[in-house]
Amino acid sequence: MTTGSVPGTAGRAGVPLEGKGLLDVLGVAAVVVDARGRIVLWSPRAEDLFGFRADEALGRYVARLIVGPEHREEAMRLFGEVLHGGTAWSGTFPVRHKDGTERQVEFRNMRLTDDRGDLYALGIAADRTAVERVETELALSDRLVSQSPVGLALLDPELRYVLVNPALERINGVPAALHVGRRVGDVLPQLDTGGLEAALRTVLATGRPLLDHPTTGRTPADPDHDHAWSVSLSRLEGAEGRVLGVAVSVIDVTERRRADAAADRSRRRLALIADASARVGTTLEVERTADELASVVVPELADIAAVDVLDSVLALRRPGAPEEGPELFRALAVKAAGRTDALPAADPPGAVAMYGADRLVTRCVHTGLPVLVEHVGPGDLARIARSPQAAELLERAGVHSYLAVPLIARGEVLGALDMKRDRNALPFDGDDVLLATELAARAAVSIDNARWYQSVRNSAVTLQRSLLPGAPPELAGLEIAARYQPAQASSEVGGDWYDVIPLPDEKTALVVGDVMGSGIDAAATMGRLRTATCAFADLDLSPAQVLRHLDRITAGLEHYIATCLFAVHDPARGRCRIANAGHLPPVRVPADGPAELVRLSTGVPLGVGGGAFRTARVTFRPGDRLVLYTDGLIETRHDAIDDRLALLVGLLDEARGPLEETCDLLLRALRRPGAPDDVALLIARSTG
């Protein structure tokens, strides 16, 4: 026997093999001894293990070469048992290395017989430390696979199961024996395995691992509920790069996904509440506030939302929610997520509909409690819709879940927020009830504020308009056009007014004034000043004298002050006499010349007291126009007053048409949307 070329020895001399087998890892040596104890075969691994070259070992007695004197007797005894008794022996035995050190070596010894009947002893040996390390690693690997909570499997290159650990048995609900030799789709037919098998083929072909691949579905372990798994794939290779298959690890992440989904849902709900706080109640308009609420709810919470308020609430005549009977609702807003048959089933904004006590929205306002129907049936639609035809539309749209929550403000039920789902497959749940109730409560306060504001504002506007003159009378020598517009963004109306007062000798008093402040008190003060102005004008006093009398009266009106422009037109003399109490100057538009501001001595406002008022004479011939106005027409927060006055003069210079058209033109051009002040405008044209 020689030490010539032996298969598997490539890569020795410290150069690692591309892929090592188990024998390579153990460094197994083979030694053959004849019946006399002489070495007749010495493998290359024996040289590594014992330190002697083949030419140093062959022909020598094995006991003398590698066994120390103190162990030779025991070695000879064991050798005899193997050679003559024919029994195999295995165990650990101390041997002597060429360098003189003693080492523990794991042996497997057995008897061999050649074709001539001669006996030999074969010894398979490996370093005990290497054997123990491999045993530990194998035991650890076995425990990791068998006891791991992670599902583990090995698929062969044909993607058939070769090995399945107990955890994957539990995840799939299929015994390991029924996995082996079958594909994933054969074992788990409930899963859509097309994407997973494509990923397996990619990993098998490229060798690039795939980590945390999401997979969802149902398995025999829990056939009634969806689960989510994180699947990782890696190609498994053996010695010399031979592809063994694909290693698969599976982790059930259902609870984590649910927790993540719940956390995400909570974040979205908080964001929705924050959004509602910013978007709902931006104005003191009932309809606008209801529309804002519906816009926030759709589509985040509902696919269709309607805001319905009790008609009696809007009329401010409802003492409290009744316990029974039908209810008259006024629809304020309806929103839907896209086109749906459910939208025509809802009452359009502005419509009034009577709902009986059996209807769910009526029950909601009667009890002041949310009404939830998680899964809507045909019988439920009849109690949701306003009519059988509307119920058919809801059924056709696929409405499957319903929720109504009351709009409650300051202990009073105002109406209900009505929500439905047809596109969102999930039914309304308890969390949705809490969120909808919170949104409805916030919106209800805004709606309540808006309805009271509108009521007070309507009263003030009604009072204001009732105190203003009606259509201008037929006057000698004058054509009159006038406008009054209440504030658009203020919480209350102001105290602006105008008046046209016929005087003796075909004269006419033209008056424009502005009580500083707002609300019913300002409107009432305006009415008192207007009455006093009419009384003093009838005494044929000069404009300055009229303002002095009005100043004394205003000083006694509980700290109210006002500005006023008082003019008297005298057609016989072709002029106007004008006095000013802190008011903006009028504009004169000559028939044959450019428009101009009338420069007057501006006295102090009425109510300040002690001011001097002067009467100015202004030419006013046939065809001339005189424009009187209050500051709400031109004043803004961002523009200089001189620029706005110049704009007014420029507009009047171009507007030479009918007086009514001129009034409308000025309001369109100068009045800003949402203006915070009211406007009184009076235009007079001399007719000769």
CORJOBEL-V883663 format. One record per helix or strand of 3 or more residues. SS is the DSSP state (H for helix, E for strand). FROM is the first residue (numbers start at 1). LEN is the number of residues. If there is no record, write none. Layout:
BEGIN
SS:FROM:LEN ; SS:FROM:LEN
END
This chain:
BEGIN
H:22:5 ; E:29:6 ; E:38:5 ; H:44:7 ; H:54:4 ; H:62:5 ; H:69:17 ; E:89:8 ; E:102:12 ; E:119:9 ; H:128:20 ; E:151:5 ; E:161:4 ; H:166:7 ; H:176:3 ; H:184:4 ; H:194:13 ; E:210:8 ; H:220:3 ; E:227:11 ; H:239:3 ; E:243:10 ; H:254:26 ; H:286:12 ; E:304:7 ; H:311:4 ; E:327:10 ; H:341:5 ; E:352:4 ; H:360:8 ; E:371:3 ; H:378:7 ; H:388:10 ; E:401:9 ; E:412:10 ; H:430:38 ; E:478:8 ; E:494:9 ; H:504:3 ; E:508:11 ; H:520:18 ; H:543:13 ; E:562:9 ; E:575:7 ; E:587:3 ; E:595:3 ; E:615:5 ; E:625:5 ; H:631:3 ; H:641:14 ; H:659:12 ; E:679:8
END
